[in-house]
Amino acid sequence: MNIAIVSVHELPADIPAIARELGTSHRVTVYTRRDRADRKPRVKMAAGVTVEYLTAGPAEELPESGVMPYISDFSAQLAQRWVKERPDVIHAHSWSGGLAAIAGAEGLETPIVQTFHRLGSTGLRPGAKTDPARARLERAIGRRANAVIAFCCQEADELIRMGVPRRNIAVVPHGVDVERFRRQGASHPRGQRPRLLHVGHITRGGGAHAAIRALDGIPDAELLIAGGPVAGSPDTEQDLERLRILAKEVGVEDRVTLLGHVSHSAMPKLMRSADVVLSLPVAVPNGKVALEAMACGVPVIASAVGAHLDSVVDGVTGLLVHPGNVALLARRTRQLLGDLTRRTALGYAGADRAGSRYSLERISRELVRVYDGVTGRQQPVDVEETEAEAA
């Protein structure tokens, strides 16, 4: 197939990896906005995969809300390209990509697959508020698309409540690069203390605050917190200072290390150095942190919401706790740190599940299955069938 991937605002970390996997058997073109002056208009990412950087607005990074005035320019360039060479299927990412794809494909009768990543109707980013205007856009895009990808069953339910036809929804979870995130490999240096690692947003609702509060009930353990934008952002410094103050109030400041932003390439070594990885946000659109830790063979304690409910089998591949239940979090973490046999069993089971269910190879096959459905190559996959597979 000739597959067009549209992501106006930015390229989420999973798109290049999935595009490379798709490119082994199909021709893939990724369309995104030129956000730096030194970007070449066209770059070959891998065999079968090309990235086109379209000029729409200033060649600088903008928040997603900031690209809205330039979507018409972006979609016009898509239309020019697609009239000359019509893609077999278009996969749009986020609401901005959906708007651009729908306008760019007008009159072509090319099927559109939509992934939202985070829904404005539910404020899926930890600490985010619902966005009624964005929710209305997402509802219209979801109803227009030929298929909508949900990362988890909870998101599929929300899409149904939005009015997206159930038959058009397919649950295709976030994938994990099991070649990079694996049990074998180097690990970050560490001392003698049991090590807990929390990875995620450092805003309220991201889980770091709960991890610090729970540490008071986990004697002797150290807590490393990885998360936040690149160092230097004013908001980041404020969020880090709030965590420092909280650690001091709880009396655990000597056992908490705030790492700030950690590059994705450095994350496997950091995860493998931990005894337990914590992922505790109040909302979980894709659950990639838990998946990556599982793939590294490290026991996971995760919040019992969103994608975690699909990926983490409580007591088998990890442990689930209700967000905000600090006492239970402390107790279950303490018990797990005191039981090496159980930690080992959870680690092996988690790595096996990540490799068999969430590898990029399998996720790309499931996406192709959705593409085949909307292009008429086979019957579409409905949400009930994909829910059963997710289990």
TORKOL-4160 file (C-alpha; in steps of 0.2 Angstrom, whole numbers, padded with zeros to 4 digits, m for minus):
391
<pt num="1" X="0000" Y="0000" Z="0000"/>
<pt num="2" X="0004" Y="0018" Z="m0002"/>
<pt num="3" X="0002" Y="0025" Z="0016"/>
<pt num="4" X="0001" Y="0043" Z="0020"/>
<pt num="5" X="0004" Y="0048" Z="0038"/>
<pt num="6" X="m0001" Y="0066" Z="0044"/>
<pt num="7" X="0005" Y="0074" Z="0060"/>
<pt num="8" X="0004" Y="0093" Z="0058"/>
<pt num="9" X="0010" Y="0098" Z="0075"/>
<pt num="10" X="0024" Y="0086" Z="0079"/>
<pt num="11" X="0029" Y="0068" Z="0077"/>
<pt num="12" X="0025" Y="0058" Z="0092"/>
<pt num="13" X="0039" Y="0046" Z="0097"/>
<pt num="14" X="0029" Y="0031" Z="0091"/>
<pt num="15" X="0026" Y="0037" Z="0073"/>
<pt num="16" X="0044" Y="0035" Z="0066"/>
<pt num="17" X="0046" Y="0018" Z="0074"/>
<pt num="18" X="0029" Y="0012" Z="0067"/>
<pt num="19" X="0033" Y="0020" Z="0050"/>
<pt num="20" X="0049" Y="0011" Z="0049"/>
<pt num="21" X="0040" Y="m0006" Z="0053"/>
<pt num="22" X="0027" Y="m0002" Z="0040"/>
<pt num="23" X="0040" Y="0003" Z="0027"/>
<pt num="24" X="0047" Y="m0015" Z="0027"/>
<pt num="25" X="0032" Y="m0020" Z="0017"/>
<pt num="26" X="0023" Y="m0004" Z="0011"/>
<pt num="27" X="0027" Y="0013" Z="0005"/>
<pt num="28" X="0025" Y="0026" Z="0018"/>
<pt num="29" X="0026" Y="0045" Z="0017"/>
<pt num="30" X="0025" Y="0055" Z="0034"/>
<pt num="31" X="0019" Y="0073" Z="0032"/>
<pt num="32" X="0023" Y="0085" Z="0046"/>
<pt num="33" X="0025" Y="0104" Z="0048"/>
<pt num="34" X="0042" Y="0112" Z="0046"/>
<pt num="35" X="0047" Y="0118" Z="0063"/>
<pt num="36" X="0065" Y="0122" Z="0060"/>
<pt num="37" X="0073" Y="0133" Z="0047"/>
<pt num="38" X="0087" Y="0120" Z="0044"/>
<pt num="39" X="0074" Y="0106" Z="0040"/>
<pt num="40" X="0076" Y="0099" Z="0022"/>
<pt num="41" X="0059" Y="0098" Z="0013"/>
<pt num="42" X="0061" Y="0079" Z="0010"/>
<pt num="43" X="0071" Y="0067" Z="0021"/>
<pt num="44" X="0072" Y="0048" Z="0019"/>
<pt num="45" X="0069" Y="0040" Z="0036"/>
<pt num="46" X="0072" Y="0022" Z="0032"/>
<pt num="47" X="0069" Y="0010" Z="0018"/>
<pt num="48" X="0051" Y="0013" Z="0011"/>
<pt num="49" X="0049" Y="0028" Z="0022"/>
<pt num="50" X="0050" Y="0047" Z="0018"/>
<pt num="51" X="0046" Y="0062" Z="0028"/>
<pt num="52" X="0040" Y="0078" Z="0020"/>
<pt num="53" X="0042" Y="0094" Z="0030"/>
<pt num="54" X="0028" Y="0106" Z="0023"/>
<pt num="55" X="0030" Y="0125" Z="0026"/>
<pt num="56" X="0015" Y="0131" Z="0035"/>
<pt num="57" X="0018" Y="0146" Z="0047"/>
<pt num="58" X="0035" Y="0151" Z="0054"/>
<pt num="59" X="0048" Y="0138" Z="0054"/>
<pt num="60" X="0048" Y="0136" Z="0073"/>
<pt num="61" X="0041" Y="0125" Z="0086"/>
<pt num="62" X="0023" Y="0130" Z="0091"/>
<pt num="63" X="0010" Y="0123" Z="0103"/>
<pt num="64" X="m0003" Y="0113" Z="0095"/>
<pt num="65" X="m0016" Y="0127" Z="0097"/>
<pt num="66" X="m0004" Y="0138" Z="0088"/>
<pt num="67" X="m0004" Y="0128" Z="0072"/>
<pt num="68" X="m0023" Y="0131" Z="0069"/>
<pt num="69" X="m0021" Y="0147" Z="0058"/>
<pt num="70" X="m0009" Y="0137" Z="0047"/>
<pt num="71" X="m0019" Y="0121" Z="0044"/>
<pt num="72" X="m0027" Y="0127" Z="0028"/>
<pt num="73" X="m0010" Y="0131" Z="0021"/>
<pt num="74" X="m0004" Y="0113" Z="0026"/>
<pt num="75" X="m0019" Y="0105" Z="0019"/>
<pt num="76" X="m0018" Y="0114" Z="0003"/>
<pt num="77" X="0000" Y="0107" Z="0000"/>
<pt num="78" X="m0007" Y="0090" Z="0005"/>
<pt num="79" X="m0020" Y="0092" Z="m0009"/>
<pt num="80" X="m0007" Y="0097" Z="m0022"/>
<pt num="81" X="0003" Y="0081" Z="m0018"/>
<pt num="82" X="m0011" Y="0069" Z="m0017"/>
<pt num="83" X="m0019" Y="0075" Z="m0033"/>
<pt num="84" X="m0003" Y="0070" Z="m0042"/>
<pt num="85" X="m0001" Y="0054" Z="m0032"/>
<pt num="86" X="m0016" Y="0048" Z="m0023"/>
<pt num="87" X="m0012" Y="0037" Z="m0007"/>
<pt num="88" X="m0022" Y="0021" Z="m0004"/>
<pt num="89" X="m0025" Y="0026" Z="0014"/>
<pt num="90" X="m0022" Y="0041" Z="0025"/>
<pt num="91" X="m0018" Y="0040" Z="0044"/>
<pt num="92" X="m0020" Y="0056" Z="0053"/>
<pt num="93" X="m0013" Y="0059" Z="0071"/>
<pt num="94" X="m0021" Y="0071" Z="0083"/>
<pt num="95" X="m0035" Y="0083" Z="0080"/>
<pt num="96" X="m0024" Y="0095" Z="0070"/>
<pt num="97" X="m0019" Y="0081" Z="0058"/>
<pt num="98" X="m0037" Y="0075" Z="0056"/>
<pt num="99" X="m0042" Y="0093" Z="0051"/>
<pt num="100" X="m0028" Y="0094" Z="0038"/>
<pt num="101" X="m0031" Y="0076" Z="0031"/>
<pt num="102" X="m0049" Y="0079" Z="0029"/>
<pt num="103" X="m0047" Y="0095" Z="0019"/>
<pt num="104" X="m0032" Y="0089" Z="0009"/>
<pt num="105" X="m0041" Y="0073" Z="0004"/>
<pt num="106" X="m0057" Y="0082" Z="m0002"/>
<pt num="107" X="m0064" Y="0074" Z="m0018"/>
<pt num="108" X="m0051" Y="0060" Z="m0018"/>
<pt num="109" X="m0062" Y="0047" Z="m0009"/>
<pt num="110" X="m0047" Y="0041" Z="0000"/>
<pt num="111" X="m0051" Y="0032" Z="0017"/>
<pt num="112" X="m0045" Y="0041" Z="0032"/>
<pt num="113" X="m0039" Y="0033" Z="0048"/>
<pt num="114" X="m0039" Y="0044" Z="0064"/>
<pt num="115" X="m0029" Y="0042" Z="0080"/>
<pt num="116" X="m0032" Y="0056" Z="0093"/>
<pt num="117" X="m0018" Y="0051" Z="0106"/>
<pt num="118" X="m0026" Y="0062" Z="0119"/>
<pt num="119" X="m0045" Y="0067" Z="0119"/>
<pt num="120" X="m0050" Y="0085" Z="0123"/>
<pt num="121" X="m0066" Y="0079" Z="0130"/>
<pt num="122" X="m0058" Y="0070" Z="0144"/>
<pt num="123" X="m0042" Y="0079" Z="0147"/>
<pt num="124" X="m0031" Y="0064" Z="0145"/>
<pt num="125" X="m0015" Y="0073" Z="0149"/>
<pt num="126" X="m0012" Y="0072" Z="0167"/>
<pt num="127" X="m0017" Y="0088" Z="0175"/>
<pt num="128" X="m0026" Y="0095" Z="0159"/>
<pt num="129" X="m0043" Y="0102" Z="0159"/>
<pt num="130" X="m0057" Y="0097" Z="0147"/>
<pt num="131" X="m0057" Y="0107" Z="0131"/>
<pt num="132" X="m0075" Y="0109" Z="0124"/>
<pt num="133" X="m0070" Y="0117" Z="0108"/>
<pt num="134" X="m0057" Y="0104" Z="0104"/>
<pt num="135" X="m0070" Y="0090" Z="0109"/>
<pt num="136" X="m0082" Y="0097" Z="0096"/>
<pt num="137" X="m0068" Y="0096" Z="0083"/>
<pt num="138" X="m0064" Y="0078" Z="0088"/>
<pt num="139" X="m0082" Y="0073" Z="0088"/>
<pt num="140" X="m0084" Y="0079" Z="0070"/>
<pt num="141" X="m0067" Y="0072" Z="0064"/>
<pt num="142" X="m0071" Y="0055" Z="0073"/>
<pt num="143" X="m0088" Y="0054" Z="0064"/>
<pt num="144" X="m0080" Y="0058" Z="0047"/>
<pt num="145" X="m0066" Y="0046" Z="0048"/>
<pt num="146" X="m0068" Y="0029" Z="0040"/>
<pt num="147" X="m0059" Y="0021" Z="0056"/>
<pt num="148" X="m0053" Y="0028" Z="0073"/>
<pt num="149" X="m0039" Y="0020" Z="0082"/>
<pt num="150" X="m0041" Y="0019" Z="0101"/>
<pt num="151" X="m0025" Y="0015" Z="0111"/>
<pt num="152" X="m0036" Y="0006" Z="0125"/>
<pt num="153" X="m0053" Y="0000" Z="0128"/>
<pt num="154" X="m0057" Y="0014" Z="0140"/>
<pt num="155" X="m0053" Y="0026" Z="0125"/>
<pt num="156" X="m0064" Y="0016" Z="0114"/>
<pt num="157" X="m0078" Y="0018" Z="0126"/>
<pt num="158" X="m0076" Y="0037" Z="0126"/>
<pt num="159" X="m0076" Y="0037" Z="0107"/>
<pt num="160" X="m0092" Y="0028" Z="0107"/>
<pt num="161" X="m0099" Y="0041" Z="0120"/>
<pt num="162" X="m0093" Y="0055" Z="0108"/>
<pt num="163" X="m0104" Y="0047" Z="0094"/>
<pt num="164" X="m0091" Y="0038" Z="0084"/>
<pt num="165" X="m0099" Y="0022" Z="0077"/>
<pt num="166" X="m0094" Y="0007" Z="0086"/>
<pt num="167" X="m0090" Y="m0003" Z="0070"/>
<pt num="168" X="m0078" Y="0011" Z="0065"/>
<pt num="169" X="m0067" Y="0009" Z="0081"/>
<pt num="170" X="m0052" Y="m0002" Z="0082"/>
<pt num="171" X="m0041" Y="m0004" Z="0098"/>
<pt num="172" X="m0023" Y="m0005" Z="0093"/>
<pt num="173" X="m0012" Y="m0002" Z="0108"/>
<pt num="174" X="0004" Y="0008" Z="0109"/>
<pt num="175" X="0019" Y="m0002" Z="0104"/>
<pt num="176" X="0036" Y="m0004" Z="0112"/>
<pt num="177" X="0053" Y="m0006" Z="0103"/>
<pt num="178" X="0058" Y="m0023" Z="0111"/>
<pt num="179" X="0075" Y="m0022" Z="0103"/>
<pt num="180" X="0079" Y="m0006" Z="0113"/>
<pt num="181" X="0069" Y="m0010" Z="0128"/>
<pt num="182" X="0074" Y="m0027" Z="0134"/>
<pt num="183" X="0080" Y="m0037" Z="0149"/>
<pt num="184" X="0098" Y="m0039" Z="0143"/>
<pt num="185" X="0109" Y="m0023" Z="0143"/>
<pt num="186" X="0119" Y="m0010" Z="0152"/>
<pt num="187" X="0111" Y="m0001" Z="0167"/>
<pt num="188" X="0113" Y="0015" Z="0175"/>
<pt num="189" X="0125" Y="0015" Z="0190"/>
<pt num="190" X="0116" Y="0013" Z="0207"/>
<pt num="191" X="0120" Y="0011" Z="0226"/>
<pt num="192" X="0115" Y="m0001" Z="0239"/>
<pt num="193" X="0097" Y="0006" Z="0242"/>
<pt num="194" X="0082" Y="m0002" Z="0234"/>
<pt num="195" X="0078" Y="0009" Z="0219"/>
<pt num="196" X="0061" Y="0015" Z="0214"/>
<pt num="197" X="0060" Y="0025" Z="0197"/>
<pt num="198" X="0045" Y="0035" Z="0193"/>
<pt num="199" X="0043" Y="0041" Z="0174"/>
<pt num="200" X="0030" Y="0053" Z="0168"/>
<pt num="201" X="0024" Y="0071" Z="0169"/>
<pt num="202" X="0029" Y="0080" Z="0184"/>
<pt num="203" X="0013" Y="0091" Z="0185"/>
<pt num="204" X="0000" Y="0087" Z="0197"/>
<pt num="205" X="m0009" Y="0071" Z="0192"/>
<pt num="206" X="0006" Y="0064" Z="0184"/>
<pt num="207" X="0010" Y="0053" Z="0198"/>
<pt num="208" X="0026" Y="0060" Z="0205"/>
<pt num="209" X="0018" Y="0068" Z="0220"/>
<pt num="210" X="0010" Y="0052" Z="0225"/>
<pt num="211" X="0026" Y="0043" Z="0223"/>
<pt num="212" X="0035" Y="0055" Z="0235"/>
<pt num="213" X="0021" Y="0054" Z="0248"/>
<pt num="214" X="0022" Y="0035" Z="0247"/>
<pt num="215" X="0040" Y="0035" Z="0250"/>
<pt num="216" X="0037" Y="0040" Z="0268"/>
<pt num="217" X="0030" Y="0022" Z="0271"/>
<pt num="218" X="0044" Y="0013" Z="0261"/>
<pt num="219" X="0060" Y="0014" Z="0273"/>
<pt num="220" X="0077" Y="0014" Z="0265"/>
<pt num="221" X="0072" Y="0015" Z="0247"/>
<pt num="222" X="0077" Y="0029" Z="0235"/>
<pt num="223" X="0066" Y="0037" Z="0223"/>
<pt num="224" X="0072" Y="0043" Z="0206"/>
<pt num="225" X="0059" Y="0054" Z="0196"/>
<pt num="226" X="0062" Y="0056" Z="0178"/>
<pt num="227" X="0050" Y="0068" Z="0168"/>
<pt num="228" X="0047" Y="0085" Z="0162"/>
<pt num="229" X="0052" Y="0096" Z="0147"/>
<pt num="230" X="0070" Y="0099" Z="0142"/>
<pt num="231" X="0079" Y="0109" Z="0156"/>
<pt num="232" X="0077" Y="0128" Z="0156"/>
<pt num="233" X="0058" Y="0129" Z="0154"/>
<pt num="234" X="0051" Y="0141" Z="0167"/>
<pt num="235" X="0036" Y="0129" Z="0170"/>
<pt num="236" X="0048" Y="0114" Z="0172"/>
<pt num="237" X="0057" Y="0123" Z="0186"/>
<pt num="238" X="0041" Y="0128" Z="0195"/>
<pt num="239" X="0035" Y="0110" Z="0194"/>
<pt num="240" X="0052" Y="0103" Z="0200"/>
<pt num="241" X="0052" Y="0116" Z="0215"/>
<pt num="242" X="0035" Y="0110" Z="0220"/>
<pt num="243" X="0042" Y="0092" Z="0221"/>
<pt num="244" X="0057" Y="0098" Z="0231"/>
<pt num="245" X="0045" Y="0106" Z="0243"/>
<pt num="246" X="0034" Y="0091" Z="0245"/>
<pt num="247" X="0049" Y="0080" Z="0248"/>
<pt num="248" X="0055" Y="0091" Z="0261"/>
<pt num="249" X="0037" Y="0092" Z="0269"/>
<pt num="250" X="0036" Y="0073" Z="0269"/>
<pt num="251" X="0053" Y="0071" Z="0276"/>
<pt num="252" X="0061" Y="0061" Z="0262"/>
<pt num="253" X="0071" Y="0074" Z="0253"/>
<pt num="254" X="0087" Y="0064" Z="0256"/>
<pt num="255" X="0080" Y="0049" Z="0247"/>
<pt num="256" X="0072" Y="0058" Z="0232"/>
<pt num="257" X="0082" Y="0063" Z="0216"/>
<pt num="258" X="0074" Y="0074" Z="0203"/>
<pt num="259" X="0082" Y="0069" Z="0186"/>
<pt num="260" X="0071" Y="0081" Z="0175"/>
<pt num="261" X="0070" Y="0077" Z="0157"/>
<pt num="262" X="0078" Y="0060" Z="0152"/>
<pt num="263" X="0080" Y="0056" Z="0134"/>
<pt num="264" X="0071" Y="0041" Z="0127"/>
<pt num="265" X="0088" Y="0034" Z="0121"/>
<pt num="266" X="0094" Y="0034" Z="0139"/>
<pt num="267" X="0078" Y="0027" Z="0147"/>
<pt num="268" X="0082" Y="0008" Z="0145"/>
<pt num="269" X="0098" Y="0009" Z="0155"/>
<pt num="270" X="0089" Y="0019" Z="0168"/>
<pt num="271" X="0074" Y="0007" Z="0169"/>
<pt num="272" X="0085" Y="m0008" Z="0171"/>
<pt num="273" X="0094" Y="0000" Z="0186"/>
<pt num="274" X="0077" Y="0000" Z="0196"/>
<pt num="275" X="0070" Y="m0013" Z="0207"/>
<pt num="276" X="0052" Y="m0006" Z="0203"/>
<pt num="277" X="0046" Y="0006" Z="0190"/>
<pt num="278" X="0031" Y="0017" Z="0195"/>
<pt num="279" X="0019" Y="0024" Z="0182"/>
<pt num="280" X="0005" Y="0033" Z="0192"/>
<pt num="281" X="m0004" Y="0046" Z="0182"/>
<pt num="282" X="m0022" Y="0049" Z="0185"/>
<pt num="283" X="m0025" Y="0047" Z="0166"/>
<pt num="284" X="m0016" Y="0035" Z="0154"/>
<pt num="285" X="m0019" Y="0037" Z="0135"/>
<pt num="286" X="m0006" Y="0025" Z="0129"/>
<pt num="287" X="0003" Y="0017" Z="0144"/>
<pt num="288" X="0020" Y="0017" Z="0136"/>
<pt num="289" X="0030" Y="0019" Z="0152"/>
<pt num="290" X="0023" Y="0003" Z="0159"/>
<pt num="291" X="0026" Y="m0006" Z="0143"/>
<pt num="292" X="0044" Y="m0001" Z="0141"/>
<pt num="293" X="0047" Y="m0006" Z="0159"/>
<pt num="294" X="0039" Y="m0022" Z="0157"/>
<pt num="295" X="0049" Y="m0025" Z="0141"/>
<pt num="296" X="0065" Y="m0022" Z="0152"/>
<pt num="297" X="0060" Y="m0036" Z="0164"/>
<pt num="298" X="0057" Y="m0023" Z="0178"/>
<pt num="299" X="0042" Y="m0025" Z="0189"/>
<pt num="300" X="0029" Y="m0012" Z="0187"/>
<pt num="301" X="0017" Y="m0003" Z="0199"/>
<pt num="302" X="0004" Y="0007" Z="0189"/>
<pt num="303" X="m0011" Y="0017" Z="0191"/>
<pt num="304" X="m0027" Y="0007" Z="0188"/>
<pt num="305" X="m0034" Y="0018" Z="0174"/>
<pt num="306" X="m0034" Y="0019" Z="0155"/>
<pt num="307" X="m0021" Y="0009" Z="0145"/>
<pt num="308" X="m0014" Y="0001" Z="0161"/>
<pt num="309" X="m0030" Y="m0009" Z="0163"/>
<pt num="310" X="m0026" Y="m0017" Z="0146"/>
<pt num="311" X="m0008" Y="m0020" Z="0147"/>
<pt num="312" X="m0004" Y="m0023" Z="0166"/>
<pt num="313" X="m0011" Y="m0040" Z="0172"/>
<pt num="314" X="m0013" Y="m0036" Z="0190"/>
<pt num="315" X="m0003" Y="m0049" Z="0200"/>
<pt num="316" X="0004" Y="m0057" Z="0185"/>
<pt num="317" X="0014" Y="m0044" Z="0174"/>
<pt num="318" X="0014" Y="m0030" Z="0187"/>
<pt num="319" X="0003" Y="m0022" Z="0201"/>
<pt num="320" X="m0011" Y="m0010" Z="0199"/>
<pt num="321" X="m0016" Y="0003" Z="0212"/>
<pt num="322" X="m0030" Y="0016" Z="0212"/>
<pt num="323" X="m0024" Y="0033" Z="0208"/>
<pt num="324" X="m0022" Y="0043" Z="0224"/>
<pt num="325" X="m0022" Y="0028" Z="0236"/>
<pt num="326" X="m0005" Y="0032" Z="0244"/>
<pt num="327" X="m0006" Y="0020" Z="0258"/>
<pt num="328" X="m0010" Y="0005" Z="0246"/>
<pt num="329" X="0004" Y="0011" Z="0235"/>
<pt num="330" X="0017" Y="0011" Z="0249"/>
<pt num="331" X="0011" Y="m0006" Z="0256"/>
<pt num="332" X="0012" Y="m0015" Z="0239"/>
<pt num="333" X="0029" Y="m0007" Z="0235"/>
<pt num="334" X="0036" Y="m0012" Z="0252"/>
<pt num="335" X="0030" Y="m0030" Z="0250"/>
<pt num="336" X="0037" Y="m0031" Z="0232"/>
<pt num="337" X="0054" Y="m0024" Z="0237"/>
<pt num="338" X="0054" Y="m0037" Z="0251"/>
<pt num="339" X="0051" Y="m0052" Z="0239"/>
<pt num="340" X="0064" Y="m0055" Z="0226"/>
<pt num="341" X="0056" Y="m0071" Z="0220"/>
<pt num="342" X="0040" Y="m0061" Z="0216"/>
<pt num="343" X="0049" Y="m0047" Z="0208"/>
<pt num="344" X="0058" Y="m0059" Z="0197"/>
<pt num="345" X="0042" Y="m0068" Z="0192"/>
<pt num="346" X="0033" Y="m0051" Z="0188"/>
<pt num="347" X="0048" Y="m0046" Z="0178"/>
<pt num="348" X="0049" Y="m0061" Z="0167"/>
<pt num="349" X="0030" Y="m0061" Z="0164"/>
<pt num="350" X="0030" Y="m0043" Z="0160"/>
<pt num="351" X="0044" Y="m0045" Z="0147"/>
<pt num="352" X="0035" Y="m0060" Z="0139"/>
<pt num="353" X="0019" Y="m0050" Z="0138"/>
<pt num="354" X="0027" Y="m0034" Z="0131"/>
<pt num="355" X="0036" Y="m0045" Z="0118"/>
<pt num="356" X="0022" Y="m0055" Z="0112"/>
<pt num="357" X="0007" Y="m0043" Z="0113"/>
<pt num="358" X="0015" Y="m0025" Z="0111"/>
<pt num="359" X="0030" Y="m0027" Z="0099"/>
<pt num="360" X="0031" Y="m0015" Z="0085"/>
<pt num="361" X="0030" Y="m0029" Z="0072"/>
<pt num="362" X="0013" Y="m0035" Z="0079"/>
<pt num="363" X="0006" Y="m0017" Z="0081"/>
<pt num="364" X="0011" Y="m0013" Z="0063"/>
<pt num="365" X="0002" Y="m0029" Z="0057"/>
<pt num="366" X="m0014" Y="m0023" Z="0067"/>
<pt num="367" X="m0013" Y="m0006" Z="0059"/>
<pt num="368" X="m0012" Y="m0014" Z="0041"/>
<pt num="369" X="m0027" Y="m0025" Z="0046"/>
<pt num="370" X="m0037" Y="m0008" Z="0049"/>
<pt num="371" X="m0030" Y="m0001" Z="0033"/>
<pt num="372" X="m0036" Y="m0016" Z="0024"/>
<pt num="373" X="m0053" Y="m0014" Z="0031"/>
<pt num="374" X="m0056" Y="0004" Z="0026"/>
<pt num="375" X="m0048" Y="0001" Z="0008"/>
<pt num="376" X="m0060" Y="m0014" Z="0005"/>
<pt num="377" X="m0046" Y="m0027" Z="0006"/>
<pt num="378" X="m0055" Y="m0036" Z="0020"/>
<pt num="379" X="m0069" Y="m0033" Z="0032"/>
<pt num="380" X="m0066" Y="m0019" Z="0045"/>
<pt num="381" X="m0062" Y="m0025" Z="0063"/>
<pt num="382" X="m0074" Y="m0019" Z="0076"/>
<pt num="383" X="m0071" Y="m0014" Z="0094"/>
<pt num="384" X="m0077" Y="m0030" Z="0102"/>
<pt num="385" X="m0065" Y="m0041" Z="0092"/>
<pt num="386" X="m0050" Y="m0030" Z="0096"/>
<pt num="387" X="m0055" Y="m0029" Z="0115"/>
<pt num="388" X="m0054" Y="m0048" Z="0115"/>
<pt num="389" X="m0037" Y="m0048" Z="0108"/>
<pt num="390" X="m0031" Y="m0034" Z="0120"/>
<pt num="391" X="m0035" Y="m0046" Z="0134"/>
